[in-house]
Amino acid sequence: MIDSVAQLRTLYPMPKERALRKQLDALDDHCRRFVALSPFVVVASGDAAGGLDASPRGGAPGFVRCVDAHTMLIPDAPGNNRLDTLENIVATGRIGLLFMIPGVDETLRVNGGARLTVAPERLSAFADDSRPPKLVIEVSVREAYLHCAKALMRSSLWDPATRIDRAVLPTMGRMLADQIGASGPVETQQEMLARYAADL
């Protein structure tokens, strides 16, 4: 069992200077351009008891807005109303973000503080959206850095040849019915997609 940094460093050398220096304390032009092109971000958060959560968020490229070098706005789109991320932000005020751009193997990591706001000047940034948000996650950037392409290269994530035949995995309706012991008709994949499309 590895339980100390010293033990870790017997297995791994120290990072190169470039890997350390790439960590910024604000969004530069490259980071902001990356966010403007990204339609997808994974939002990490934690509760006061140490529980962790990671939640996907998506929208048109640039749906996350960069107000300035230190401030980002994430609109809260309709979901399942569990509010895991939002409750965690209320509890701890901390957030981690991983931005992806289809076809680009590099990713962008952003860490910082977060708060929930319904301030009109923040909501107005999304007034032209088809479904304006009820609230906005305001992120105070403390760390921002590009992550190398190795993970996405290893996974061939954007390669169409790696896509599975959807039929090899049970539908969401089938899996949920099995997990919660639901009886009655199971929603088909087509029915689920149609329902989601009406609520995007």
N, C-alpha and C positions, 0 to 999 in steps of 0.2 A: 504494500500500500504506500502510495506517495502522499505524504502529508506535510511537506515543507517545500518552500521555494528552492532551498539549497539542494534538496533531492532532485527536483525538477531539472535544475541546471547541470546535474551530472549526466542527464540524457540529452539536453538541448543546449547548443551554444547561445551566447548572447546575441540579440538581434543586431543587424548591421545598422550603422548610423542613419542611413536613409530611412529605414523602417521606423526609427524613433523620431526623426525630424519631420516626417510627413504628417504627424499629428498636429493639427491646427487648433487654435482656440476660437476660431470664427470661420464663417463661410467665405471662401474666396470666390473669384469669378468662376473657376472650374467647378467648384462644389455647387454653386447656384445654377450653373448651366446643366449639371447632372440632374439636379432636382427638377428643373424645368422640363427635362426630357423623360422623366420617370413617371410611368403610370402605376407603379406598384411599390409599396413599402411594407416591411414587417415592423410592427410596433412592439417593443418589449417593455414590460413594466413589472412592478413588484408591489406586494401589499406590505402592511406594517409588520406582519408576522414572518416575513421572509418568503412567502409564496411568490412564484414567478408566473409570468404569462407572456405569450407571444401571439400577436394577432395580425392577420393580413389586412391591408387597406389598399383599395384600388380606385382608379378614376382615370379621366383623360390625362395625357401627359401634362405635368405641371399642376395637377390638382392640389398638391401641397405648395403653398406660396412661401417664398422667401421675402420677408418684409425688408430686412437689412442683413448685415453680416452676422447678427447675433439673434435674430428672431425669425421663427418659422410658424406658419399657421396650417393646421390639419383640420379640414372640415369633417365633422362626424356624420357619416352617411347612415341611412337606415340599416338596422341589423336585426339581431335576434333579441335585443333588449336585455341581454345578460349584464351588459355594462362592466365587464371585467376590467378592461383598460381604464375606463373613466373612474371607476371606484378606486383602482390602484393609484391613479394620479391624485385623486382627492386625499388618499391616505399618505402618500410619500412624496408627491411632487417630482418624481424622477421618470425619465424615459430614455429608451434607446431605439434608434431607427436604422434600418438597413434598406437602402434604396436600390432598385434594380431597373435596368433598361433592357427590353427585349433585344437580343442580338449582341449585347455588350457583356463581356465576361467579367469586367471589373464591377465592383459594387461600391457604394458610398455608405460609410457608417457615421452616424451623428449621435452624440450622447449629450444629455443636459437636463435642465429642469423643465417642468411642465405644469401648466395650470389650465383649468377649464374657464372659458369666458363666453358670455353672451353680450359683450359690449357691442353696440351698434357699429362702431368703426371697424371691428374685427369681422362681424357677420357680413358687412357690406362688401368685403373682398370677394364674397361668393354669391353676391346678389344675382349675377347672371347665370348661375348654375341652374340646370333643369329642376333640381330639388335643393334649394338652399338649406344649409344645415341648421339644426336647432341650437347647436353650440359649436365652438371651435376650440381645439387643443392648441394653446400657445406654447411654443417651445423656446426656451432660452438656451441657445447653443453654447456648450462648454468644450466640446471636442468634436472635430470633424476630420475624417481622413478617408482616402481612397483605399480600398482593399484589393489586393492583387487578384488576378484572374484564375488562379490555380483550381479553386473549388468548382467553379462553373465549367472550366475546361475538363476536369476529371469527370464531371457528371454529364457532359455534353448537353447541358440543359436546354439550349436553344436549337439543337440539331433536330429537325423534323423526323429523322430516322430513329430517334430514341423514344418517340411517342408510342404509348401502348395502345392496343385496341381497347377502347373503353369497355367492351363487353367482358374482358377478363376480370374486371373488378365489379363487385355488386353495386347496385345503385345506392345513392345516399339514403333513399327511402327504405331499401331492404336492410342496409346496415343499421340504421336507427331503429327499425322495428325489432331487429334481433337484439340490439343492445338494451333497449328499454322494455322488452317483452310486450310490445304493442300487438294487439289483435286487429283484425279487419283488413280491408284492402290496403295494399302498399302503393304509395305514390310512384309512378313511373319516372324515369329520368326525364322524358319529354314533358311531363306534367310539372315536374319540379322546375325545369328550366323556364317554362312559360310563366310560372308563378314568380320566379325570381326576376324575370325580365320586366314584369309589370310593376316591380317594386324597387327598381334600381335608382 
